[in-house]
Amino acid sequence: QMEGFFAQVDRGNNVCPYDSPSNKYYQCDGLSLADGSEVQLTFAQANILNGQGVVTALNLGSGWKCWGNYTACYPASRDVKDYFIPISRTFDWIGKTLIRTFWNKLDKPLNRRLLDTILDSCNIWLAGLVGSGYLLGARAEMLAAENPDTSLIAGLVTLHIYITPPSPMQAVDFML
């Protein structure tokens, strides 16, 4: 159910996984345990599970919705790129997309033109993700300290990709 739900949410965002599946309608009519007994969670109970990195479902009267933004590494991990579902998935998606996009550049002559083409293409794509609101900021750089002549002569290049996906809003306090 969850993988298909992720794909459905992503499809609504040009397949970018930046949006949390939480608080969106599930295609289900209830929750049950392995023995078939029905489960009805209160909002407080669902939040306790969420606070332990367990995504669940919740029905507050308007239908069943996915509930929870955390991966199973939460609360042990305090790194936002690991514990928020959409941020973790966005990092994975960007990494895999870059590999698939630039795989055909392997074994090409390593020269300045090739490096500029890769960096320019990365930065154009990342700027598009920022412009679409999928990322708050992003850039690709080739840092001299990480690319000594000995590495470049050996055909080894390190590129730095900096990205900041938006966090899902966890709460809103209205102060009157």
N, C-alpha and C positions, 0 to 999 in steps of 0.2 A: 504494500500500500504506500509506504513512505517513498520508495524510489520513484514510483509512478507519479506520486504527488509532487516530488521535486521537479521531475521533468515537465509536469503541467505548469508549475509556477515559472520555471525557466523559460518555457516556450512563450509565455506572455511578456518576456523581457528580452526578446531576440536571443534566446538561449544563454544569456548571462545569468549566473546563479547568485547575483548580488542581493536578491530579495529573500527575506525570511519566509519560510512556509507557515510560520506561526500565525494564528488568528485568521487563517483562510479556511474556507469550507472543505471538509473531507467528503469523500464519497462513501459514507458509512451510515449505519443506523443504530450503532451502539458499540459498547465495549464489553468484552467478556474475558473471563479467565480461561485457562486451558480446560477446566472441567465444564465449561459452558455457562457458569453462573455470571449473571450480568453485573457490571460495575458502573456505579454512578458516582463520579467525583464532584466534590464541591470545588469552587474556585480556589479556596485555601488549600485543599488537598492537591489540586493540580499544580499550584505554585510550589508546594513542598517538593513534589516530584521534579519540577522544572529546576529548582534550586540544587538538585542532586544530579543534573545533567540527563534527566529522563524526559524525552518528548512524549506527550500523551495526547489524548483527545478530550475535548470539553464541550458540553452542551449547556449553554445558559438560557435555553429557550428558543433560540433562533436557528438551531441546527448544529450539527457536530462540526467542530473546528479543530484543526491541529493546534496544539498548545505547547510552546517551548522553543527557545532559541539556542539552547546549549548542546554541545556534543557531550559524549560520555566522559571526556577527560575533565569536565567541570565538576566540582569546584577545585580539584587538585591542581589543575593548570591555571595559571593566572595570565596566560598570554592570549590576548584577544583573537589573534589569528588562528589559534587552535580551538578555543572554546565556543566561539559563536559559529553556528552552522553556516550562515551565508558568507561570512568572512573566510572561513576555512575552505569552503567550496570555491570561492572566487580565486583564492591563491592557487588552488589546484588547477582550476580551469585556465587561468592565465598561463601557468607553467606549461600545461599540456598543449595549449594553443600555440605558444611560442615554439615548442619543440616541433609540432606538426608543420608550422608555417616555414620554419627555417631549416628543416632537415635536408632539403635539397641543396642547401648551401655548403654542406659538408663536402670535403674533398675538392672544393673550388680553390683556386689560387688565393692565398691569404694576402690581400693587399689593402691599401687604404680605401679603395673604391668599394670593395666587398664589405668592409667594416662600416663604412658610411651608409651603404645601402641597408644593411641590417639595422643599424641604429636609427636611421631616418624612418624606416618602415615601422619599427617598434614604437617610436615616439608618435608617429601619425596615428597608429592604431590605439595607443594608450590615450592620446588626446581625444579621440573619438569616444572612448569609454567615459572619460571625464565629462565631455560635452553632453553625453546622453544621461549623465547622472548616476552611472553605474559605479564610478570611482570618484572620490573627493579630490584626489590628486594622483599623478603618475608621471614617471619619466624613466628612460633608459640611458645609462651612461657606461662609458668604458673608462675605468679609472687606471691611470698610469701605474700606480703602486701595485695593482693586482695583475698587471700585464707587463712584466719585465721583458726585455729583449729576448732573454733565454726562452721564455714561454712562447713568445710570438714566433721565434725561429723554429720552435718545435711544433708550431701549428696549433697552439693552445691559447684560446681567448676566453677571458672572463668578462661577462657583461653584468652590470648591476641593474636590476629592475626594481624601482621603488613604486609601491602602490599603497593607497589607502582606501579600502572599501568602506562604505558607510556602515556603522553599527546599527542593529535594529533598536528602535526606541523601546526601552524596557518599561518606562513609566512616565507619566505626566502628572505633575502636581499643580493644581490650580489654587493659587493663594488668593483668597478674597478678603 
